[in-house]
Amino acid sequence: MHRLLPFALILVASACMSTARAPVVEFRPRPGAIGPFSEAVRVDGLLFMSGVLGTDSTGRLAPGGIGPETAQALDNIKAVLARNGLDMDRVVKCTVFLADIAEWGAMNRVYATYFPNSRPARSALGGAGLVRNARVEIECIAAVR
């Protein structure tokens, strides 16, 4: 009997692996968007959003620097979430890219106003050369379920 135990375990493991399903992946491009990327990708219960700049509907950066750009970027994130049936309370993780890390405080003051009921995990880092000479780019992950 003990000699059959390893074979029984292999059969059980094989059965478990054959019933496991691959994650459902949905690419969600923005309607009318230009570019080789999706504004969001849904994988099972998570929505991964591409980085968002503080640009208006014409593609121009919000004038006035880091504060207005941060507000516009977060408004754009709200719009992505809304297109996917979600709101800011579903955001669980954000990554903030700053053209100048010295502007972290000014960004943070605006950022905090967009999450009055939740505090997503967040990373912030300084980098050079953001697209369109932006001051900030923000990407987020939201829980769908």
N, C-alpha and C positions, 0 to 999 in steps of 0.2 A: 504494500500500500504506500509506504513512504517513497518508493521509487517512482510512483506515479504523480506525486505531489508537484514536482517541477513542471511536468507537462500540463497538469490542471491549471497551475498559475499562468502558464503561457497562454492557454486557451482563454482564460478569463481576461487577461490583459489584451489579447487580440480582439476579443468581443467589445471591450470598452473602447478601444481605439477605433474600431470600425463604426461605432455609433457616434463618436465625436464629430461635430460639424465644423466646417470651416467658417470663420467669421464673415458676416455679411458686410461688404464694402460698397458704399455708394458715393460716387464722385458728384459733387454738387457745384457745377460752374455757375457763376452769376449770369443771369440773363443779359445778353448783349455784351458781355465782357470780352476784352481783347487780351490774349496772352495764353501761354501753354500751361495753365494751372487752374485748379478749382478754388473757389473762394472758401470752400469747406469740403471735408470728406467725413462721411459718417461711417464709423466702424462699430457695429453692434450698438452699444449704449453710449457711445462717445461721439461728439462732433469736434473735429480738429479744424480750426480756422487758420487760413493763411494769414501772414502778416498784413496789417492794415495801417495805412498812413492817414494823416489828418487832412485828406483832400475832400473837396466838395464834388458835386455831381459833374463838374466840368474838368475835374482832374487837377485843379489848382489847390495848392496848400492853403490852409486857413491862415490869413495874415495875423501877425502879432506874436509869433514865436511859440515857445514850448507850451504855454497854457492853452491857447486856442487850438493848436495842433493836437494836443492830447484830448481835448474835449471833442474835436471833430473825429479823431480816430475812434474814440469810444462810442460816439454816435454811429459811426459806420459799423462798429462791431454789433451794436444793438440792432441795426438793420439786418445784418447777416443772421443774427439769432432769430429775429422776427420772421425772416424768409424761411426759416427752418422750424418755426413753431415754438420757439424758446424765448426766454428773457434773461436778463443779467443775473438773476438769482441761480441760474443753472451753470454759470461759469465756475469751474473748479480750479483752473490753472491759467495764468497769464505769463507771458515773457515780454518784457519791455526792452526795446533797443533804443538807446539814446545816442544822439550824435555827440553829446557832451555830458558826461556823467555828473558834471557840476550842476546840471539842470534837474537832477533827480528830485530835489525838494519841491520845485515848482510843478513838475509832472505829478508827483505824489499827492499834492494838495488837490489837484483836479481829479486824479484817478480815484481817490477815496470817496468823492461825491457820487460816483457811479455804482458804488457797492455799499449802499447804506444798510442792507439786510444780510450781507454775506461778506466774507473775506477770502477770496480765492487764494490758493498758494500762488506765489509770484517770484519771479526772478527778474532782475534788472541789470543791464550791463551797458557799458559805454562802447561805442564803436565809431569808426570813421566811414564816411561815404555811404550814408543811407540814400536810397533811391530818391531822385528829384530834390536832393539836398534837404530832405526832411529833417526835422529835429527829433522825431520819435516815430517808432513803428511798434505796433503791439499785435501779438498773436495770442489766441486763447483756445482752451479746450473746454467744452461744456458737456455736462451729463444730459443725455437725452431722456433716460428713464429715471 
